[in-house]
């Protein structure tokens, strides 16, 4: 029903914002990622997901269409509701979430409060195909399901580097070289960083 709401940010809290436009103040649930973008702004734009239930109507707002896309994918997973999806997006950025699903990183997902091994595995199974079709823009960097990236991470893990350290190095390499870099070049450049 609503694509976005743009207006004066009357209230900005870590879990919600009140955005005023046309003489109406809309109470919008937000993630911590969206909060960090909105904090300190007087005017803003939120991409909206509208949920209608028997007893309530709720608005969930996101600073980007990408975050909203991931939210919508998350609530399609069996057992994941709107509040859990918001908690997931508060715990990791959309790019980190896509990376966790793409690389089947159950441990990264289990670190989120309320997500156990079964829920993490269910998310991976149900979202892997959907996430592989998403392209998330962060500045000028496009993060996609990239087999070269995954193979590079596996190679660095085989060399004894932790997953977190390897991911940061590979991301830095991909920022400069782009997503079309070969596995060999990614690993070689990542080793220089490490």
Buried (B, 14 or more C-beta within 10 A) or exposed (E): EEEEBEBEBEEBEEEBBBBBEEEEBBEBBBBBBBBBBBEEEEEBBBBBBEEEEEEEEBBBBBBBEBBBBBBBBBBEBEEBEBBBBBBBBBBBBBBBBBBBBBBBBBEBBBEBEEBEEEBBBBBBEBBEEBBBEBEBEBEEBEBBBBEBBBBBBBBBBEEEBEBEBBBBBBBEBBEEEEBEBEBEBBBEBBBEEE
